[in-house]
Amino acid sequence: MGMNDYLKKILLSRVYDVASETPLDKAETLSKRLGNTVLLKREDTQPVFSFKLRGAYNKMAQLSSDELKRGVIAASAGNHAQGVALSARHLGCEATIVMPETSPAIKVHAVERLGGKVVLSGESFSDCAQKTRELIEETGAVFIPPFDDEEVIAGQGTIAMEILRQNPGPLDAVFVPIGGGGLAAGVSVYIKQLRPDVKVIGVEPVDSDDMRRSIAAGRPVEMREVGLFADGVAVKLVGQKTFELCRDCLDDIVLVDTDAICSAIQDIFEDTRAVAEPAGALSLAGLKAYAKEHNLHGARLVAIVSGANMNFDRLGYVTDRAAIGSASEALIAVDIPEKIGSFRTLIHCIGKRNITEVCTRFSDPVRGHVLLGLSLGSADAKETVLDDLRKAGFGIMDLSNNELAKLHIRHLVGGNAPNIKNEKLYRFVFPEHPGALLNFIDAMHMDFNITLFQYRYHGADFGRVLVGIDVPKDKEDKFAAFLERVHLMGYPYVNETDNDAYRIFLGWHDGEK
């Protein structure tokens, strides 16, 4: 089918029986920060919180009454599933959805609420294909493809129709996420027919870059494994039709990592208060990377926010990765002398900079190791911090790009310290403001050796610190005075020295003291 045929199909698509024309909103904060006008195409505002409704309904609206009586079936990572389920309810037919076992629960439950029957099978979209074929043979249901179909592609292409209508003036580039390629194909073929001057840039995760590999090879290439963080684009093999259109119509494909995606989720939230799913923020991550690589200033750029079906329990992970992805947090390993006062010197060196994390545990009588997280105001702020630490005589290592540190080590700093015979463990709470941690350390008056310290900023009004302190018998009175001081400062505390969890994992084994 020629490009003019796709243009006609897009113009005649029947998406608006169920889908909405979504806003094209300026991201004010991000635009100011990047020095470009960033526009967000808000497909997260669709009734199923994803663009997939467009293609699914356009395909199903073309079915005959006999086909609708047989019911429909789809294989989907979740968003296409919801589109098919809602479309089936609107058209009065039954829908069976084969979904990967890795699909977020929020997407599974959403399909069921819309009246769809869910069958879980495999780990990705491609893994669902065999089960789908078996069910088609058993039931005679009509298959609704998620991307490699002319009507589906045309339905997704209506997004481009809206973008050009909503922004009739100058436009430099549109960024579009790529999974199977239906959205990228529909958007790019429409824009290139009407506005060939506008670049259309595809965006893929670094671990799910099937379209980029396929275009490089000159044919669809199946990946053995795909990354599952951006589950909405976790496709091992792109479609033949979508491949051909993306090959001919896309100007470029940008690859981004998990940190960049998480940072884009944060950007979208800060400008819209909407929480995009990883695949939904993919295009914005690509926009940011492309603008930086090509040193764009004053450009007018569109990113399609393709979906917002995010599991709530993933938000903590996204938060951890977002700060590093935007270069707004540094993760640093610091060596300090294992003696009274050295930890205080470190905190004073950091000063009133925003500390996001501090972890240390006594392990060596000569040297201590501190894992330090810092919120950075600018990209060059990290180098300033590192220079200050070096000048103070501390050994340092930048772990900001260390996957092991980011994923695991930051949560595992600890262990038993049997050489500390007089350790006490306390939890403290204090108001979260710059300098609060510094004030806490100063209140100790350098009388005690800190043997364990764990602090992590969680965005709450109150910070929480876990502290192990070596308190010899002859300093118990001074320790009691310290506790009184911090209590009067508004730092309430809980004595956890007898906590079983502490004794097993951080203190003496078998309850020995």
C-alpha positions as CSV (number, residue, x, y, z in Angstrom):
1,M,0.0,0.0,0.0
2,G,1.4,3.4,-1.0
3,M,1.9,6.4,1.3
4,N,-1.0,8.3,-0.3
5,D,-3.3,5.3,0.6
6,Y,-2.2,5.5,4.3
7,L,-2.9,9.3,4.2
8,K,-6.4,8.6,3.0
9,K,-7.0,5.9,5.6
10,I,-5.8,8.2,8.4
11,L,-8.1,11.0,7.3
12,L,-11.1,8.5,7.2
13,S,-10.3,6.7,10.5
14,R,-13.2,6.1,12.8
15,V,-11.3,6.6,16.1
16,Y,-13.5,9.4,17.6
17,D,-16.4,7.1,18.3
18,V,-14.4,6.1,21.5
19,A,-11.1,8.1,21.5
20,S,-10.6,11.7,22.3
21,E,-8.6,14.4,20.6
22,T,-5.9,14.9,23.2
23,P,-4.3,18.2,24.2
24,L,-0.9,19.4,22.9
25,D,0.4,21.1,26.1
26,K,3.5,23.1,26.5
27,A,5.9,21.8,29.2
28,E,6.7,25.2,30.7
29,T,9.3,24.2,33.2
30,L,11.1,21.8,30.9
31,S,11.0,24.3,28.0
32,K,12.7,26.9,30.1
33,R,15.3,24.5,31.3
34,L,16.2,23.1,27.8
35,G,16.0,26.4,26.0
36,N,13.5,24.9,23.5
37,T,9.7,24.8,23.2
38,V,8.7,21.4,24.3
39,L,5.1,20.3,23.6
40,L,3.6,17.2,25.1
41,K,1.0,15.3,23.1
42,R,-1.1,14.0,26.0
43,E,-2.2,10.5,24.9
44,D,-2.2,9.6,28.6
45,T,-5.6,11.4,28.8
46,Q,-7.4,8.9,26.6
47,P,-10.2,6.9,28.3
48,V,-7.7,3.9,28.6
49,F,-4.8,6.2,29.4
50,S,-3.0,5.2,26.2
51,F,-2.9,5.9,22.5
52,K,-3.6,2.2,21.7
53,L,-7.3,2.8,21.7
54,R,-7.1,4.6,18.4
55,G,-5.7,1.7,16.3
56,A,-7.7,-1.0,18.1
57,Y,-11.0,0.7,17.5
58,N,-10.3,1.7,13.9
59,K,-9.5,-1.9,13.1
60,M,-12.6,-3.3,14.9
61,A,-14.9,-0.7,13.4
62,Q,-14.2,-2.2,10.0
63,L,-15.3,-5.7,11.0
64,S,-18.5,-7.2,9.7
65,S,-21.4,-8.1,12.0
66,D,-20.6,-11.8,11.5
67,E,-17.0,-11.2,12.6
68,L,-18.1,-9.3,15.6
69,K,-20.3,-12.2,16.6
70,R,-17.3,-14.5,16.7
71,G,-15.6,-12.2,19.1
72,V,-12.1,-10.7,19.0
73,I,-8.8,-11.7,20.4
74,A,-5.5,-9.8,20.9
75,A,-2.0,-10.4,22.2
76,S,-0.8,-7.4,24.2
77,A,1.5,-6.1,26.9
78,G,-1.4,-4.2,28.3
79,N,-2.3,-0.9,26.5
80,H,-3.5,-2.5,23.3
81,A,-5.4,-4.9,25.4
82,Q,-7.4,-2.1,27.1
83,G,-8.1,-0.5,23.7
84,V,-9.5,-3.8,22.4
85,A,-11.5,-4.4,25.5
86,L,-13.1,-0.9,25.5
87,S,-13.7,-1.1,21.7
88,A,-15.4,-4.5,22.2
89,R,-17.6,-3.2,24.8
90,H,-18.6,-0.2,22.6
91,L,-19.3,-2.5,19.6
92,G,-21.1,-5.2,21.7
93,C,-18.7,-8.1,21.1
94,E,-16.6,-10.4,23.3
95,A,-12.9,-9.8,23.7
96,T,-10.1,-12.3,24.8
97,I,-6.8,-10.8,25.6
98,V,-3.5,-12.8,25.8
99,M,-1.1,-10.9,28.0
100,P,2.5,-11.5,29.1
101,E,2.9,-12.8,32.6
102,T,5.1,-9.8,33.3
103,S,2.3,-7.3,32.5
104,P,1.7,-4.7,35.3
105,A,-1.2,-5.7,37.5
106,I,-2.8,-2.3,36.8
107,K,-3.1,-3.2,33.1
108,V,-4.5,-6.7,33.8
109,H,-7.1,-5.3,36.2
110,A,-8.0,-2.5,33.8
111,V,-8.7,-5.1,31.0
112,E,-10.9,-7.1,33.3
113,R,-12.9,-4.0,34.4
114,L,-13.6,-3.2,30.8
115,G,-15.1,-6.7,30.3
116,G,-12.2,-8.4,28.6
117,K,-11.2,-12.0,29.4
118,V,-7.5,-12.1,30.3
119,V,-5.2,-15.1,29.5
120,L,-1.6,-14.8,30.9
121,S,1.1,-16.5,28.8
122,G,4.9,-15.9,28.3
123,E,7.2,-13.0,29.2
124,S,6.7,-10.5,26.3
125,F,4.3,-9.8,23.4
126,S,6.1,-12.2,21.1
127,D,5.8,-15.0,23.7
128,C,2.0,-14.6,23.6
129,A,1.8,-15.2,19.9
130,Q,1.6,-19.1,20.0
131,K,-1.1,-19.1,22.7
132,T,-3.1,-16.6,20.7
133,R,-2.9,-18.8,17.6
134,E,-4.1,-21.8,19.6
135,L,-7.1,-19.8,20.9
136,I,-8.0,-18.6,17.4
137,E,-8.1,-22.2,16.2
138,E,-10.2,-23.2,19.2
139,T,-12.7,-20.3,19.1
140,G,-12.7,-18.8,15.7
141,A,-12.2,-15.3,17.2
142,V,-10.9,-12.5,15.0
143,F,-7.4,-11.4,15.7
144,I,-6.8,-7.7,16.3
145,P,-3.1,-7.0,15.7
146,P,-1.4,-4.5,18.0
147,F,0.7,-2.8,15.3
148,D,1.4,-4.6,12.0
149,D,-1.9,-3.8,10.3
150,E,-3.0,-1.0,7.9
151,E,-6.1,0.0,9.9
152,V,-4.2,0.0,13.2
153,I,-1.4,2.1,11.7
154,A,-4.0,4.5,10.3
155,G,-5.7,4.8,13.7
156,Q,-2.4,5.7,15.4
157,G,-1.7,8.1,12.6
158,T,-4.6,10.3,13.7
159,I,-2.2,11.6,16.4
160,A,-0.1,13.2,13.8
161,M,-3.2,14.7,12.2
162,E,-4.1,16.4,15.5
163,I,-0.5,17.6,16.1
164,L,-0.3,19.4,12.8
165,R,-3.8,20.9,13.3
166,Q,-3.0,22.0,16.8
167,N,0.4,23.4,15.8
168,P,-0.1,24.9,12.3
169,G,3.0,27.0,12.5
170,P,6.7,26.2,12.6
171,L,7.6,22.8,14.0
172,D,11.1,21.2,14.0
173,A,10.6,17.6,15.2
174,V,8.2,15.1,16.6
175,F,9.5,12.3,18.8
176,V,7.6,9.1,18.9
177,P,8.2,5.9,21.0
178,I,8.8,2.6,19.1
179,G,7.7,-0.9,20.2
180,G,6.2,-2.8,17.3
181,G,6.3,0.4,15.3
182,G,2.6,1.0,14.7
183,L,2.6,4.5,16.3
184,A,5.9,5.5,14.7
185,A,4.7,4.3,11.3
186,G,1.3,6.1,11.4
187,V,2.8,9.3,12.7
188,S,5.7,9.5,10.4
189,V,3.9,8.6,7.2
190,Y,1.3,11.3,7.8
191,I,3.8,14.0,8.7
192,K,6.1,13.2,5.8
193,Q,3.2,13.5,3.3
194,L,2.0,16.9,4.6
195,R,5.1,18.4,6.3
196,P,8.3,16.8,5.0
197,D,10.2,19.6,6.6
198,V,9.3,18.3,10.1
199,K,11.7,15.6,11.4
200,V,10.1,12.5,12.9
201,I,12.5,10.9,15.4
202,G,11.8,7.4,16.8
203,V,12.9,6.5,20.3
204,E,13.8,3.1,21.7
205,P,15.3,1.8,25.0
206,V,18.9,0.6,24.6
207,D,17.8,-2.9,25.5
208,S,14.8,-3.0,23.2
209,D,16.1,-1.4,20.0
210,D,14.6,-3.9,17.5
211,M,13.5,-1.3,15.0
212,R,17.0,0.3,14.8
213,R,18.6,-3.1,14.4
214,S,16.1,-4.0,11.7
215,I,16.6,-0.9,9.7
216,A,20.4,-1.4,9.9
217,A,20.0,-4.9,8.7
218,G,17.5,-4.0,5.9
219,R,14.9,-6.5,7.2
220,P,13.0,-7.2,10.5
221,V,15.4,-8.8,12.9
222,E,14.1,-10.7,16.0
223,M,15.8,-10.0,19.3
224,R,16.5,-12.9,21.6
225,E,15.8,-10.9,24.7
226,V,14.3,-7.4,25.4
227,G,14.4,-5.2,28.4
228,L,11.1,-5.2,30.3
229,F,11.3,-1.9,32.2
230,A,9.5,-0.1,29.4
231,D,7.0,-3.0,29.1
232,G,4.8,-1.2,26.6
233,V,7.6,-1.4,24.0
234,A,9.0,-4.8,24.9
235,V,8.7,-6.3,21.5
236,K,11.2,-8.9,20.1
237,L,10.1,-8.5,16.4
238,V,8.7,-5.5,14.7
239,G,6.1,-5.8,12.0
240,Q,6.8,-6.0,8.3
241,K,4.5,-3.1,7.4
242,T,5.7,-1.0,10.3
243,F,9.3,-1.7,9.4
244,E,8.9,-0.6,5.9
245,L,7.2,2.7,6.9
246,C,9.7,3.5,9.6
247,R,12.6,2.7,7.3
248,D,11.2,5.1,4.7
249,C,9.7,7.9,6.9
250,L,11.7,8.2,10.1
251,D,14.6,10.7,10.1
252,D,16.5,9.1,13.0
253,I,16.2,6.7,15.9
254,V,17.5,7.7,19.4
255,L,18.3,5.2,22.1
256,V,17.9,6.0,25.8
257,D,18.6,4.1,29.0
258,T,16.5,3.4,32.1
259,D,17.8,6.4,34.0
260,A,16.9,8.8,31.1
261,I,13.4,7.3,31.0
262,C,12.9,7.8,34.7
263,S,14.1,11.3,34.5
264,A,11.6,12.0,31.7
265,I,8.8,10.5,33.9
266,Q,9.8,13.1,36.5
267,D,9.8,15.9,34.0
268,I,6.3,15.0,32.8
269,F,5.1,14.9,36.4
270,E,6.6,18.3,37.2
271,D,4.9,20.0,34.3
272,T,1.6,18.1,34.2
273,R,1.2,16.3,37.5
274,A,0.6,13.2,35.4
275,V,2.6,10.0,36.0
276,A,3.6,8.5,32.7
277,E,4.5,4.8,32.4
278,P,8.1,4.1,31.2
279,A,7.0,3.6,27.6
280,G,4.9,6.7,27.9
281,A,7.9,8.9,28.8
282,L,10.2,7.2,26.2
283,S,9.7,9.9,23.5
284,L,10.5,12.7,25.9
285,A,13.7,11.0,27.1
286,G,14.7,10.8,23.4
287,L,13.8,14.4,22.8
288,K,16.1,15.5,25.7
289,A,18.9,13.3,24.5
290,Y,18.6,14.5,20.9
291,A,18.4,18.2,21.9
292,K,21.5,17.8,24.0
293,E,23.5,15.9,21.3
294,H,22.6,18.3,18.6
295,N,22.9,21.4,20.8
296,L,19.4,22.6,19.9
297,H,18.2,26.1,21.1
298,G,15.0,27.8,20.2
299,A,13.6,24.7,18.5
300,R,9.9,23.7,18.7
301,L,9.7,20.0,19.6
302,V,6.8,17.6,20.3
303,A,7.0,14.4,22.4
304,I,4.1,12.0,22.4
305,V,3.3,10.9,26.0
306,S,1.9,7.6,24.9
307,G,0.6,6.1,28.1
308,A,0.2,6.4,31.9
309,N,-0.6,2.8,33.0
310,M,2.0,2.8,35.7
311,N,2.0,0.3,38.6
312,F,2.2,2.3,41.9
313,D,4.9,-0.1,43.3
314,R,7.3,1.0,40.6
315,L,7.4,4.6,41.7
316,G,10.1,4.1,44.3
317,Y,12.4,2.6,41.7
318,V,11.6,5.4,39.3
319,T,12.4,8.0,41.9
320,D,15.8,6.5,42.7
321,R,16.8,6.4,39.1
322,A,15.3,9.7,38.0
323,A,17.7,11.9,39.9
324,I,20.8,10.2,38.5
325,G,19.2,10.1,35.0
326,S,18.8,13.9,35.0
327,A,22.3,14.4,36.5
328,S,20.7,16.0,39.5
329,E,22.1,13.4,42.0
330,A,25.6,12.2,42.5
331,L,26.4,8.9,44.3
332,I,29.9,9.0,45.8
333,A,32.0,6.5,47.8
334,V,34.2,8.4,50.4
335,D,37.0,6.9,52.4
336,I,37.4,8.5,55.9
337,P,39.8,7.8,58.8
338,E,38.2,5.6,61.3
339,K,38.5,8.0,64.3
340,I,36.3,10.3,66.3
341,G,35.4,13.4,64.4
342,S,36.2,12.3,60.9
343,F,32.5,11.8,60.0
344,R,31.7,15.2,61.4
345,T,34.5,16.7,59.2
346,L,32.9,15.0,56.1
347,I,29.5,16.4,56.9
348,H,31.0,19.9,57.4
349,C,32.8,19.6,54.0
350,I,29.4,18.9,52.4
351,G,28.0,21.9,54.3
352,K,24.4,22.8,53.5
353,R,24.2,21.0,50.1
354,N,21.2,18.8,49.9
355,I,22.2,15.3,51.0
356,T,20.0,12.6,49.6
357,E,21.7,9.6,51.2
358,V,24.4,8.7,53.7
359,C,25.3,5.1,54.6
360,T,28.3,3.8,56.5
361,R,29.1,0.8,58.7
362,F,32.2,0.1,60.8
363,S,34.3,-2.5,59.1
364,D,38.0,-1.6,59.6
365,P,39.7,0.0,62.6
366,V,41.8,2.2,60.2
367,R,39.5,3.3,57.4
368,G,35.8,3.9,57.1
369,H,33.7,3.8,53.9
370,V,30.8,6.2,53.4
371,L,28.2,6.0,50.6
372,L,27.1,9.6,49.9
373,G,24.2,10.8,47.8
374,L,24.0,14.5,46.9
375,S,21.3,16.5,45.1
376,L,23.0,18.7,42.5
377,G,21.8,22.1,41.2
378,S,23.6,21.9,37.9
379,A,25.7,19.5,35.8
380,D,29.0,21.0,36.9
381,A,28.1,21.0,40.6
382,K,29.3,17.4,41.0
383,E,32.9,18.3,40.0
384,T,32.8,21.1,42.6
385,V,31.8,18.7,45.3
386,L,34.4,16.1,44.3
387,D,37.1,18.8,44.3
388,D,36.0,20.0,47.8
389,L,36.2,16.4,49.1
390,R,39.7,15.9,47.6
391,K,41.0,19.1,49.1
392,A,39.7,18.0,52.5
393,G,41.9,14.9,52.1
394,F,39.2,12.3,51.5
395,G,39.6,9.4,49.1
396,I,36.6,9.4,46.7
397,M,35.1,7.4,43.9
398,D,32.2,8.6,41.7
399,L,29.6,5.8,41.5
400,S,26.9,7.8,39.8
401,N,27.0,5.6,36.7
402,N,27.7,2.3,38.5
403,E,24.8,0.0,38.0
404,L,25.7,-2.3,40.9
405,A,25.9,0.7,43.3
406,K,22.6,2.2,42.1
407,L,20.6,-1.0,42.1
408,H,22.0,-3.0,45.0
409,I,24.9,-1.6,47.1
410,R,23.1,1.5,48.2
411,H,20.5,-0.8,49.9
412,L,23.1,-3.2,51.4
413,V,25.6,-1.1,53.2
414,G,25.8,-2.7,56.6
415,G,26.7,-6.0,58.2
416,N,27.8,-7.2,61.6
417,A,30.6,-5.5,63.5
418,P,31.7,-7.8,66.3
419,N,34.7,-5.7,67.2
420,I,32.4,-2.9,68.6
421,K,31.7,-3.9,72.2
422,N,29.7,-0.9,73.3
423,E,27.5,-0.1,70.3
424,K,24.1,1.5,70.7
425,L,21.6,1.8,67.9
426,Y,19.1,4.7,67.7
427,R,16.5,6.0,65.2
428,F,16.2,9.7,65.0
429,V,13.6,11.9,63.3
430,F,14.1,15.6,62.4
431,P,12.5,18.3,60.2
432,E,13.8,17.9,56.6
433,H,15.6,21.2,55.7
434,P,19.1,22.1,54.5
435,G,21.6,21.9,57.4
436,A,19.4,19.7,59.6
437,L,21.9,16.8,59.4
438,L,24.8,19.1,60.0
439,N,23.1,20.4,63.2
440,F,22.5,16.9,64.4
441,I,26.2,15.9,63.9
442,D,27.3,19.1,65.7
443,A,25.2,18.2,68.6
444,M,27.4,15.2,69.3
445,H,30.3,17.5,70.2
446,M,32.8,15.0,68.7
447,D,32.6,12.8,71.8
448,F,31.6,9.5,70.1
449,N,32.7,7.4,67.2
450,I,29.8,6.8,64.7
451,T,29.9,3.1,63.7
452,L,26.8,3.0,61.5
453,F,24.9,5.7,59.7
454,Q,22.0,5.4,57.3
455,Y,20.0,8.3,55.9
456,R,17.9,8.5,52.7
457,Y,15.8,11.5,51.5
458,H,12.3,10.4,50.7
459,G,10.6,13.7,49.9
460,A,8.8,13.9,53.2
461,D,8.6,16.7,55.8
462,F,10.7,14.7,58.2
463,G,14.0,12.9,57.7
464,R,14.9,9.6,59.3
465,V,18.4,8.6,60.4
466,L,19.6,5.3,61.8
467,V,22.8,5.7,63.8
468,G,25.1,3.3,65.5
469,I,27.3,4.9,68.2
470,D,30.2,3.4,70.2
471,V,29.4,4.4,73.8
472,P,32.1,3.2,76.3
473,K,31.0,2.9,79.9
474,D,32.9,6.0,80.9
475,K,31.0,8.1,78.4
476,E,27.4,7.0,79.1
477,D,26.7,10.3,81.0
478,K,27.9,12.3,78.0
479,F,25.7,10.2,75.7
480,A,22.7,10.8,77.9
481,A,23.4,14.6,77.6
482,F,23.6,14.2,73.9
483,L,20.2,12.6,73.7
484,E,18.8,15.3,75.8
485,R,20.3,18.0,73.5
486,V,18.9,16.5,70.3
487,H,15.5,15.9,72.0
488,L,15.3,19.7,72.8
489,M,16.3,20.5,69.2
490,G,13.2,18.7,68.1
491,Y,14.9,15.4,67.0
492,P,12.8,12.6,68.7
493,Y,14.5,9.2,68.9
494,V,13.9,5.5,69.5
495,N,16.4,3.1,71.1
496,E,16.7,0.1,68.8
497,T,19.7,-1.6,70.5
498,D,17.6,-4.5,71.6
499,N,15.8,-4.9,68.3
500,D,16.1,-8.5,67.0
501,A,16.6,-7.3,63.4
502,Y,19.6,-5.3,64.5
503,R,21.1,-8.1,66.4
504,I,20.8,-10.5,63.5
505,F,21.9,-8.4,60.6
506,L,23.9,-5.4,62.0
507,G,25.0,-6.2,65.6
508,W,26.4,-9.2,67.4
509,H,25.1,-12.6,66.4
510,D,23.0,-14.8,68.7
511,G,22.2,-11.8,70.9
512,E,25.7,-11.6,72.4
513,K,26.6,-8.3,73.9
